[in-house]
């Protein structure tokens, strides 16, 4: 059983992980490839998918909405944020590679 103190400690660790993810993924791009990955991958695909998944998943999978729709959306948004942003980073890098966008050779 998770005690309230353990739950708070886990939530603080997850918020720290969120902050590190945002700091890492929302930095200023230094070349065209990073600009592409951050703009279309992280901010486009990552944030878009995070918002859509958080809102639609409790409707499509009613078993996860035991605490009510609102609390389930908040929980999915809280835990999914760094995961979807990191997924957007991976998608952006894959798109850049498929389109042949290479980092600057400086």
VMD Tcl script that builds the backbone (N, CA, C; Angstrom):
set m [mol new atoms 318]
animate dup $m
set s [atomselect $m all]
$s set {name element resname resid chain x y z} {
  {N N UNK 1 A 0.844 -1.184 0.000}
  {CA C UNK 1 A 0.000 0.000 0.000}
  {C C UNK 1 A 0.891 1.251 0.000}
  {N N UNK 2 A 0.467 2.209 -0.764}
  {CA C UNK 2 A 1.220 3.453 -0.867}
  {C C UNK 2 A 0.706 4.433 0.186}
  {N N UNK 3 A 1.603 4.893 1.015}
  {CA C UNK 3 A 1.219 5.866 2.039}
  {C C UNK 3 A 1.160 7.258 1.404}
  {N N UNK 4 A 0.479 8.205 2.052}
  {CA C UNK 4 A 0.446 9.564 1.500}
  {C C UNK 4 A 1.836 10.176 1.321}
  {N N UNK 5 A 2.733 9.894 2.234}
  {CA C UNK 5 A 4.087 10.436 2.120}
  {C C UNK 5 A 4.796 9.873 0.894}
  {N N UNK 6 A 4.636 8.582 0.661}
  {CA C UNK 6 A 5.233 7.966 -0.520}
  {C C UNK 6 A 4.611 8.522 -1.791}
  {N N UNK 7 A 3.307 8.700 -1.796}
  {CA C UNK 7 A 2.628 9.265 -2.958}
  {C C UNK 7 A 3.095 10.674 -3.272}
  {N N UNK 8 A 3.268 11.472 -2.239}
  {CA C UNK 8 A 3.754 12.843 -2.435}
  {C C UNK 8 A 5.193 12.817 -2.957}
  {N N UNK 9 A 6.020 11.934 -2.409}
  {CA C UNK 9 A 7.406 11.831 -2.868}
  {C C UNK 9 A 7.458 11.413 -4.333}
  {N N UNK 10 A 6.631 10.462 -4.733}
  {CA C UNK 10 A 6.588 10.032 -6.134}
  {C C UNK 10 A 6.101 11.157 -7.041}
  {N N UNK 11 A 5.099 11.903 -6.595}
  {CA C UNK 11 A 4.588 13.029 -7.392}
  {C C UNK 11 A 5.658 14.102 -7.560}
  {N N UNK 12 A 6.417 14.395 -6.510}
  {CA C UNK 12 A 7.490 15.391 -6.601}
  {C C UNK 12 A 8.563 14.914 -7.576}
  {N N UNK 13 A 8.914 13.641 -7.529}
  {CA C UNK 13 A 9.905 13.093 -8.466}
  {C C UNK 13 A 9.395 13.196 -9.902}
  {N N UNK 14 A 8.100 12.907 -10.108}
  {CA C UNK 14 A 7.540 12.984 -11.462}
  {C C UNK 14 A 7.509 14.431 -11.961}
  {N N UNK 15 A 7.199 15.374 -11.089}
  {CA C UNK 15 A 7.218 16.792 -11.478}
  {C C UNK 15 A 8.640 17.212 -11.841}
  {N N UNK 16 A 9.626 16.735 -11.112}
  {CA C UNK 16 A 11.022 17.042 -11.445}
  {C C UNK 16 A 11.382 16.450 -12.806}
  {N N UNK 17 A 10.923 15.235 -13.088}
  {CA C UNK 17 A 11.141 14.610 -14.390}
  {C C UNK 17 A 10.455 15.415 -15.493}
  {N N UNK 18 A 9.236 15.899 -15.239}
  {CA C UNK 18 A 8.538 16.773 -16.184}
  {C C UNK 18 A 9.355 18.031 -16.466}
  {N N UNK 19 A 9.864 18.647 -15.412}
  {CA C UNK 19 A 10.625 19.887 -15.572}
  {C C UNK 19 A 11.899 19.652 -16.382}
  {N N UNK 20 A 12.594 18.563 -16.124}
  {CA C UNK 20 A 13.803 18.250 -16.888}
  {C C UNK 20 A 13.472 17.973 -18.353}
  {N N UNK 21 A 12.355 17.306 -18.597}
  {CA C UNK 21 A 11.940 17.023 -19.968}
  {C C UNK 21 A 11.629 18.317 -20.709}
  {N N UNK 22 A 10.884 19.202 -20.083}
  {CA C UNK 22 A 10.543 20.478 -20.719}
  {C C UNK 22 A 11.804 21.291 -20.967}
  {N N UNK 23 A 12.691 21.328 -20.001}
  {CA C UNK 23 A 13.941 22.083 -20.152}
  {C C UNK 23 A 14.769 21.537 -21.314}
  {N N UNK 24 A 14.827 20.225 -21.428}
  {CA C UNK 24 A 15.633 19.595 -22.471}
  {C C UNK 24 A 14.989 19.763 -23.840}
  {N N UNK 25 A 13.678 19.655 -23.927}
  {CA C UNK 25 A 13.014 19.657 -25.225}
  {C C UNK 25 A 12.585 21.036 -25.715}
  {N N UNK 26 A 12.553 22.031 -24.859}
  {CA C UNK 26 A 12.143 23.365 -25.278}
  {C C UNK 26 A 13.300 24.360 -25.236}
  {N N UNK 27 A 14.478 23.879 -25.517}
  {CA C UNK 27 A 15.638 24.770 -25.591}
  {C C UNK 27 A 15.640 25.460 -26.956}
  {N N UNK 28 A 16.536 26.403 -27.122}
  {CA C UNK 28 A 16.649 27.098 -28.406}
  {C C UNK 28 A 17.387 26.196 -29.394}
  {N N UNK 29 A 16.833 25.998 -30.575}
  {CA C UNK 29 A 17.513 25.149 -31.558}
  {C C UNK 29 A 18.762 25.829 -32.097}
  {N N UNK 30 A 19.783 25.030 -32.351}
  {CA C UNK 30 A 21.047 25.586 -32.829}
  {C C UNK 30 A 21.239 25.391 -34.330}
  {N N UNK 31 A 20.435 24.541 -34.959}
  {CA C UNK 31 A 20.548 24.341 -36.401}
  {C C UNK 31 A 19.165 24.015 -36.977}
  {N N UNK 32 A 19.105 23.875 -38.291}
  {CA C UNK 32 A 17.830 23.654 -38.975}
  {C C UNK 32 A 17.184 22.328 -38.577}
  {N N UNK 33 A 17.995 21.305 -38.370}
  {CA C UNK 33 A 17.448 19.997 -37.982}
  {C C UNK 33 A 16.791 20.068 -36.608}
  {N N UNK 34 A 17.459 20.677 -35.648}
  {CA C UNK 34 A 16.865 20.818 -34.312}
  {C C UNK 34 A 15.604 21.660 -34.366}
  {N N UNK 35 A 15.613 22.701 -35.168}
  {CA C UNK 35 A 14.433 23.549 -35.315}
  {C C UNK 35 A 13.259 22.720 -35.845}
  {N N UNK 36 A 13.514 21.877 -36.836}
  {CA C UNK 36 A 12.492 21.004 -37.408}
  {C C UNK 36 A 11.975 20.022 -36.366}
  {N N UNK 37 A 12.897 19.364 -35.662}
  {CA C UNK 37 A 12.518 18.359 -34.663}
  {C C UNK 37 A 11.705 18.992 -33.538}
  {N N UNK 38 A 12.146 20.133 -33.029}
  {CA C UNK 38 A 11.446 20.763 -31.911}
  {C C UNK 38 A 10.098 21.343 -32.337}
  {N N UNK 39 A 10.051 21.949 -33.530}
  {CA C UNK 39 A 8.813 22.598 -33.963}
  {C C UNK 39 A 7.760 21.575 -34.388}
  {N N UNK 40 A 8.106 20.650 -35.271}
  {CA C UNK 40 A 7.117 19.708 -35.783}
  {C C UNK 40 A 6.996 18.440 -34.947}
  {N N UNK 41 A 8.100 17.969 -34.400}
  {CA C UNK 41 A 8.059 16.744 -33.617}
  {C C UNK 41 A 7.545 16.962 -32.205}
  {N N UNK 42 A 8.289 17.749 -31.427}
  {CA C UNK 42 A 7.952 17.933 -30.010}
  {C C UNK 42 A 6.708 18.802 -29.835}
  {N N UNK 43 A 6.742 20.003 -30.416}
  {CA C UNK 43 A 5.628 20.929 -30.205}
  {C C UNK 43 A 4.411 20.570 -31.045}
  {N N UNK 44 A 4.618 19.953 -32.187}
  {CA C UNK 44 A 3.500 19.588 -33.046}
  {C C UNK 44 A 2.924 18.236 -32.686}
  {N N UNK 45 A 3.676 17.184 -32.971}
  {CA C UNK 45 A 3.181 15.832 -32.733}
  {C C UNK 45 A 3.092 15.513 -31.245}
  {N N UNK 46 A 4.125 15.856 -30.480}
  {CA C UNK 46 A 4.152 15.505 -29.057}
  {C C UNK 46 A 3.046 16.161 -28.252}
  {N N UNK 47 A 2.926 17.474 -28.350}
  {CA C UNK 47 A 1.895 18.180 -27.574}
  {C C UNK 47 A 0.502 17.857 -28.110}
  {N N UNK 48 A 0.366 17.782 -29.430}
  {CA C UNK 48 A -0.940 17.446 -30.003}
  {C C UNK 48 A -1.430 16.078 -29.572}
  {N N UNK 49 A -0.558 15.092 -29.638}
  {CA C UNK 49 A -0.931 13.742 -29.232}
  {C C UNK 49 A -1.205 13.674 -27.737}
  {N N UNK 50 A -0.422 14.380 -26.946}
  {CA C UNK 50 A -0.637 14.410 -25.496}
  {C C UNK 50 A -2.033 14.949 -25.170}
  {N N UNK 51 A -2.410 16.059 -25.800}
  {CA C UNK 51 A -3.724 16.650 -25.532}
  {C C UNK 51 A -4.861 15.741 -25.993}
  {N N UNK 52 A -4.749 15.212 -27.198}
  {CA C UNK 52 A -5.814 14.353 -27.734}
  {C C UNK 52 A -5.931 13.071 -26.917}
  {N N UNK 53 A -4.809 12.423 -26.613}
  {CA C UNK 53 A -4.851 11.184 -25.843}
  {C C UNK 53 A -5.446 11.414 -24.456}
  {N N UNK 54 A -5.033 12.490 -23.800}
  {CA C UNK 54 A -5.532 12.751 -22.445}
  {C C UNK 54 A -7.044 12.963 -22.431}
  {N N UNK 55 A -7.588 13.568 -23.475}
  {CA C UNK 55 A -9.022 13.852 -23.513}
  {C C UNK 55 A -9.848 12.679 -24.019}
  {N N UNK 56 A -9.311 11.895 -24.958}
  {CA C UNK 56 A -10.111 10.857 -25.601}
  {C C UNK 56 A -9.965 9.482 -24.952}
  {N N UNK 57 A -8.834 9.178 -24.361}
  {CA C UNK 57 A -8.609 7.846 -23.792}
  {C C UNK 57 A -9.676 7.440 -22.771}
  {N N UNK 58 A -10.115 8.322 -21.847}
  {CA C UNK 58 A -11.146 7.891 -20.906}
  {C C UNK 58 A -12.489 7.570 -21.580}
  {N N UNK 59 A -12.739 8.153 -22.743}
  {CA C UNK 59 A -13.985 7.864 -23.462}
  {C C UNK 59 A -13.865 6.523 -24.184}
  {N N UNK 60 A -12.719 6.284 -24.822}
  {CA C UNK 60 A -12.534 5.057 -25.586}
  {C C UNK 60 A -12.276 3.843 -24.703}
  {N N UNK 61 A -11.668 4.067 -23.545}
  {CA C UNK 61 A -11.360 2.973 -22.610}
  {C C UNK 61 A -12.034 3.299 -21.276}
  {N N UNK 62 A -13.329 3.035 -21.151}
  {CA C UNK 62 A -14.049 3.455 -19.938}
  {C C UNK 62 A -13.557 2.791 -18.653}
  {N N UNK 63 A -12.855 1.666 -18.760}
  {CA C UNK 63 A -12.360 0.996 -17.550}
  {C C UNK 63 A -11.323 1.832 -16.811}
  {N N UNK 64 A -10.592 2.719 -17.506}
  {CA C UNK 64 A -9.581 3.517 -16.824}
  {C C UNK 64 A -10.180 4.751 -16.150}
  {N N UNK 65 A -11.451 5.037 -16.417}
  {CA C UNK 65 A -12.089 6.237 -15.869}
  {C C UNK 65 A -12.867 5.927 -14.599}
  {N N UNK 66 A -12.333 5.078 -13.734}
  {CA C UNK 66 A -13.021 4.701 -12.507}
  {C C UNK 66 A -13.175 5.874 -11.547}
  {N N UNK 67 A -12.231 6.803 -11.553}
  {CA C UNK 67 A -12.271 7.953 -10.646}
  {C C UNK 67 A -13.094 9.098 -11.209}
  {N N UNK 68 A -13.691 8.908 -12.367}
  {CA C UNK 68 A -14.430 9.982 -13.017}
  {C C UNK 68 A -13.622 10.541 -14.175}
  {N N UNK 69 A -14.317 11.083 -15.150}
  {CA C UNK 69 A -13.666 11.564 -16.366}
  {C C UNK 69 A -12.640 12.662 -16.075}
  {N N UNK 70 A -13.007 13.648 -15.277}
  {CA C UNK 70 A -12.113 14.774 -15.005}
  {C C UNK 70 A -10.807 14.357 -14.353}
  {N N UNK 71 A -10.892 13.530 -13.320}
  {CA C UNK 71 A -9.679 13.096 -12.620}
  {C C UNK 71 A -8.827 12.193 -13.497}
  {N N UNK 72 A -9.473 11.400 -14.338}
  {CA C UNK 72 A -8.716 10.537 -15.243}
  {C C UNK 72 A -7.955 11.372 -16.266}
  {N N UNK 73 A -8.589 12.414 -16.804}
  {CA C UNK 73 A -7.907 13.297 -17.754}
  {C C UNK 73 A -6.716 13.974 -17.086}
  {N N UNK 74 A -6.897 14.449 -15.865}
  {CA C UNK 74 A -5.795 15.090 -15.142}
  {C C UNK 74 A -4.662 14.096 -14.916}
  {N N UNK 75 A -4.989 12.886 -14.516}
  {CA C UNK 75 A -3.962 11.873 -14.287}
  {C C UNK 75 A -3.215 11.499 -15.554}
  {N N UNK 76 A -3.964 11.285 -16.645}
  {CA C UNK 76 A -3.313 10.951 -17.912}
  {C C UNK 76 A -2.444 12.102 -18.409}
  {N N UNK 77 A -2.923 13.316 -18.248}
  {CA C UNK 77 A -2.144 14.479 -18.673}
  {C C UNK 77 A -0.872 14.609 -17.839}
  {N N UNK 78 A -0.990 14.390 -16.543}
  {CA C UNK 78 A 0.160 14.515 -15.643}
  {C C UNK 78 A 1.230 13.478 -15.965}
  {N N UNK 79 A 0.815 12.227 -16.113}
  {CA C UNK 79 A 1.800 11.166 -16.339}
  {C C UNK 79 A 2.237 11.069 -17.797}
  {N N UNK 80 A 1.384 11.468 -18.723}
  {CA C UNK 80 A 1.724 11.338 -20.128}
  {C C UNK 80 A 2.569 12.454 -20.694}
  {N N UNK 81 A 2.625 13.603 -20.016}
  {CA C UNK 81 A 3.298 14.770 -20.563}
  {C C UNK 81 A 4.731 14.501 -21.013}
  {N N UNK 82 A 5.630 14.044 -20.141}
  {CA C UNK 82 A 7.007 13.833 -20.612}
  {C C UNK 82 A 7.114 12.676 -21.600}
  {N N UNK 83 A 6.221 11.710 -21.478}
  {CA C UNK 83 A 6.283 10.565 -22.383}
  {C C UNK 83 A 5.906 10.968 -23.806}
  {N N UNK 84 A 4.838 11.759 -23.961}
  {CA C UNK 84 A 4.421 12.184 -25.295}
  {C C UNK 84 A 5.399 13.184 -25.889}
  {N N UNK 85 A 5.974 14.058 -25.070}
  {CA C UNK 85 A 6.987 14.983 -25.600}
  {C C UNK 85 A 8.215 14.225 -26.094}
  {N N UNK 86 A 8.641 13.235 -25.347}
  {CA C UNK 86 A 9.779 12.431 -25.783}
  {C C UNK 86 A 9.437 11.648 -27.045}
  {N N UNK 87 A 8.205 11.164 -27.132}
  {CA C UNK 87 A 7.758 10.500 -28.352}
  {C C UNK 87 A 7.770 11.454 -29.538}
  {N N UNK 88 A 7.372 12.698 -29.316}
  {CA C UNK 88 A 7.423 13.704 -30.368}
  {C C UNK 88 A 8.838 13.976 -30.822}
  {N N UNK 89 A 9.773 13.946 -29.891}
  {CA C UNK 89 A 11.178 14.125 -30.252}
  {C C UNK 89 A 11.633 12.993 -31.166}
  {N N UNK 90 A 11.257 11.759 -30.835}
  {CA C UNK 90 A 11.616 10.606 -31.671}
  {C C UNK 90 A 10.979 10.709 -33.050}
  {N N UNK 91 A 9.703 11.084 -33.101}
  {CA C UNK 91 A 9.004 11.237 -34.384}
  {C C UNK 91 A 9.655 12.343 -35.206}
  {N N UNK 92 A 9.984 13.467 -34.586}
  {CA C UNK 92 A 10.623 14.566 -35.293}
  {C C UNK 92 A 11.965 14.166 -35.876}
  {N N UNK 93 A 12.744 13.414 -35.114}
  {CA C UNK 93 A 14.041 12.945 -35.625}
  {C C UNK 93 A 13.851 11.984 -36.792}
  {N N UNK 94 A 12.851 11.118 -36.706}
  {CA C UNK 94 A 12.579 10.184 -37.802}
  {C C UNK 94 A 12.154 10.944 -39.057}
  {N N UNK 95 A 11.277 11.935 -38.906}
  {CA C UNK 95 A 10.853 12.746 -40.054}
  {C C UNK 95 A 12.040 13.469 -40.671}
  {N N UNK 96 A 12.879 14.050 -39.829}
  {CA C UNK 96 A 14.052 14.771 -40.337}
  {C C UNK 96 A 14.967 13.824 -41.114}
  {N N UNK 97 A 15.157 12.622 -40.616}
  {CA C UNK 97 A 16.002 11.649 -41.311}
  {C C UNK 97 A 15.373 11.235 -42.633}
  {N N UNK 98 A 14.057 11.022 -42.651}
  {CA C UNK 98 A 13.383 10.638 -43.892}
  {C C UNK 98 A 13.449 11.744 -44.934}
  {N N UNK 99 A 13.406 12.990 -44.496}
  {CA C UNK 99 A 13.455 14.112 -45.425}
  {C C UNK 99 A 14.881 14.539 -45.766}
  {N N UNK 100 A 15.857 13.899 -45.140}
  {CA C UNK 100 A 17.257 14.193 -45.443}
  {C C UNK 100 A 17.765 15.484 -44.823}
  {N N UNK 101 A 17.125 15.948 -43.764}
  {CA C UNK 101 A 17.585 17.161 -43.089}
  {C C UNK 101 A 18.715 16.772 -42.147}
  {N N UNK 102 A 19.890 17.261 -42.428}
  {CA C UNK 102 A 21.079 16.923 -41.655}
  {C C UNK 102 A 21.471 18.095 -40.759}
  {N N UNK 103 A 22.122 17.816 -39.628}
  {CA C UNK 103 A 22.632 18.915 -38.798}
  {C C UNK 103 A 23.720 19.675 -39.539}
  {N N UNK 104 A 23.870 20.933 -39.211}
  {CA C UNK 104 A 24.918 21.740 -39.836}
  {C C UNK 104 A 26.284 21.161 -39.491}
  {N N UNK 105 A 27.167 21.163 -40.433}
  {CA C UNK 105 A 28.530 20.662 -40.231}
  {C C UNK 105 A 29.451 21.821 -39.886}
  {N N UNK 106 A 29.250 22.422 -38.703}
  {CA C UNK 106 A 30.083 23.548 -38.301}
  {C C UNK 106 A 30.974 23.176 -37.163}
}
mol reanalyze $m
mol bondsrecalc $m
mol representation Tube
mol addrep $m
